[in-house]
Each structure stands twice: as structure tokens, then as C-alpha cells.
């Protein structure tokens, strides 16, 4: 992985609502700018992918493994007890995956995170601290 860069044009809503963590040849990894939940967004860089069935045969294996590693990293950080992994394309059609850390005392347990009240953006230092901890827990060189 490398430092964040634009390997594919990112939907403007994803650009506005997330903070870059890292990019690779396969995907961008970003932090949703809502401090109520540890919420990672993974955006595949393959062109023409907007639904799961758009992936080439065998193309999901590495992605699913990476999503699992993200889930484990969030748990290792101690910021959640479980994760929700989802892809929704109703608002942003560019394929992206959500890995959301959840715990029974979070802001909307057990309800969904989407559309719940107003986001609480990270402060600059808070985001940097979270991203640094996440990178260490992910055990992937950045």
C-alpha cells in the first residue's frame, strides 16, 4: 500500500465524507468522517464496477480477505465488539464497501448507522490518531 492517491476518480460524495488512509492498485481505503463509529470505506479502483456481479470471476477473493482484515483490525484496536460489512449503491453508485465497528453502547445500537442524526466529524488530531492506530492494527505496510 502507498499513501493515499487518486488511482481512479472518486465520487464527490465519498471524497467529501471520508478521509484518505491508503491506496493500492486494487482499492482506496478511507475513514468515514463520523467519529460516532469506527467506519472504514473501501473503494475498489477497477473501472466499471458498481455492483457485486460486475466483478470478474475470482475477483472478490482478495477483497473479501481485505474486508476481513479490516474487521479484525478494528476489533484489535478495541473500538468495537463486532462489525457490519455492507455495500449500498442507492446514493453513491460507485462501488464501495463499508466496514462499521459496532458496540452495544454506540450512538444507535442496534439500529443502522446510515441516516442516523448528524455526523460528528473527527478533529484533525483525533483522525490522525485513529488512522495511525488503524494502520498498526491492520499489519500492512503503508
C-alpha positions as CSV (number, residue, x, y, z in Angstrom):
1,X,0.0,0.0,0.0
2,X,1.0,3.5,-0.5
3,X,0.0,6.8,0.8
4,X,-3.4,8.0,-0.5
5,X,-3.5,9.0,-4.1
6,X,-6.1,9.1,-6.8
7,X,-5.8,5.9,-8.9
8,X,-9.4,6.3,-10.1
9,X,-11.7,9.3,-9.9
10,X,-13.5,9.1,-6.6
11,X,-17.2,10.0,-6.4
12,X,-17.5,13.6,-5.0
13,X,-19.7,12.4,-2.1
14,X,-17.1,9.8,-1.0
15,X,-14.4,12.5,-1.4
16,X,-16.3,14.9,0.8
17,X,-17.4,12.4,3.5
18,X,-14.2,10.4,4.0
19,X,-10.6,10.9,5.0
20,X,-7.9,9.1,3.0
21,X,-6.0,6.3,4.7
22,X,-4.2,4.5,1.9
23,X,-4.3,3.4,-1.7
24,X,-3.2,0.3,-3.6
25,X,-3.5,-0.9,-7.1
26,X,-6.8,-2.6,-6.0
27,X,-8.6,-0.1,-3.8
28,X,-8.6,3.0,-1.8
29,X,-9.1,2.7,2.0
30,X,-10.8,5.7,3.7
31,X,-12.2,6.7,7.1
32,X,-15.8,7.9,7.2
33,X,-15.6,11.3,8.8
34,X,-18.1,10.5,11.6
35,X,-16.5,9.9,14.9
36,X,-19.5,8.2,16.4
37,X,-18.4,4.9,14.8
38,X,-15.1,3.4,13.6
39,X,-16.2,3.3,10.0
40,X,-13.9,2.3,7.1
41,X,-14.7,2.7,3.4
42,X,-13.0,0.5,0.8
43,X,-13.4,1.8,-2.8
44,X,-12.2,-0.7,-5.5
45,X,-10.3,1.0,-8.3
46,X,-11.5,-1.3,-11.1
47,X,-13.4,0.7,-13.7
48,X,-17.0,-0.3,-14.4
49,X,-17.7,-1.8,-11.0
50,X,-21.0,-0.7,-9.5
51,X,-22.5,-4.0,-8.3
52,X,-21.0,-7.1,-6.8
53,X,-21.8,-9.1,-10.0
54,X,-19.7,-6.7,-12.0
55,X,-16.5,-8.3,-10.6
56,X,-14.5,-10.6,-12.9
57,X,-14.6,-14.3,-11.9
58,X,-12.4,-14.8,-8.9
59,X,-12.0,-11.1,-8.3
60,X,-13.8,-11.0,-5.0
61,X,-11.4,-13.2,-3.1
62,X,-8.7,-10.7,-2.3
63,X,-11.3,-8.0,-1.5
64,X,-13.2,-10.2,1.0
65,X,-9.9,-11.1,2.6
66,X,-9.1,-7.4,3.0
67,X,-12.5,-6.6,4.4
68,X,-12.0,-9.4,7.0
69,X,-8.6,-8.0,7.9
70,X,-10.1,-4.6,8.4
71,X,-12.8,-6.1,10.7
72,X,-10.1,-7.9,12.7
73,X,-8.0,-4.7,12.9
74,X,-10.9,-2.7,14.3
75,X,-11.6,-5.3,16.9
76,X,-7.8,-5.5,17.8
77,X,-7.9,-1.7,18.3
78,X,-10.6,-2.2,20.9
79,X,-13.0,0.2,19.3
80,X,-15.8,-2.3,18.6
81,X,-17.0,-5.7,19.6
82,X,-18.5,-6.6,16.1
83,X,-18.5,-5.2,12.6
84,X,-21.2,-4.7,10.0
85,X,-19.9,-5.1,6.4
86,X,-22.1,-3.8,3.6
87,X,-22.2,-2.3,0.2
88,X,-25.0,0.0,-0.7
89,X,-25.4,1.7,-4.1
90,X,-28.6,3.7,-3.7
91,X,-27.0,7.1,-3.2
92,X,-23.4,6.6,-4.4
93,X,-23.3,4.3,-7.4
94,X,-19.5,3.9,-7.4
95,X,-18.8,0.5,-5.8
96,X,-17.6,0.9,-2.2
97,X,-17.7,-1.2,0.9
98,X,-18.5,-0.2,4.5
99,X,-16.9,-1.9,7.5
100,X,-18.5,-0.3,10.5
101,X,-17.4,-1.1,14.0
102,X,-20.3,-1.6,16.4
103,X,-20.7,-2.0,20.1
104,X,-23.8,-2.1,22.4
105,X,-23.2,1.3,23.8
106,X,-22.7,3.1,20.4
107,X,-24.9,6.0,19.3
108,X,-27.6,4.0,17.6
109,X,-27.2,0.3,18.7
110,X,-28.7,-1.9,17.4
111,X,-30.1,0.3,14.6
112,X,-28.3,1.2,11.4
113,X,-25.6,3.9,11.2
114,X,-26.9,5.2,7.9
115,X,-29.0,8.3,8.2
116,X,-28.9,8.5,12.0
117,X,-28.8,12.1,13.1
118,X,-26.0,14.3,12.1
119,X,-22.4,13.1,11.6
120,X,-19.8,14.2,14.2
121,X,-16.7,14.9,12.2
122,X,-13.3,13.9,13.6
123,X,-11.0,16.7,14.8
124,X,-7.7,16.7,12.9
125,X,-5.6,15.1,15.7
126,X,-8.4,12.6,16.5
127,X,-8.5,11.5,12.9
128,X,-4.7,11.2,12.7
129,X,-4.6,9.2,15.9
130,X,-7.3,6.8,14.7
131,X,-5.7,6.3,11.3
132,X,-2.3,5.7,12.9
133,X,-3.7,3.1,15.2
134,X,-5.7,1.5,12.4
135,X,-2.7,1.2,10.2
136,X,-0.7,-0.5,13.0
137,X,-3.6,-2.9,13.8
138,X,-4.0,-3.8,10.1
139,X,-0.4,-5.1,10.0
140,X,0.0,-3.9,6.4
141,X,3.0,-1.7,5.5
142,X,1.9,1.8,4.4
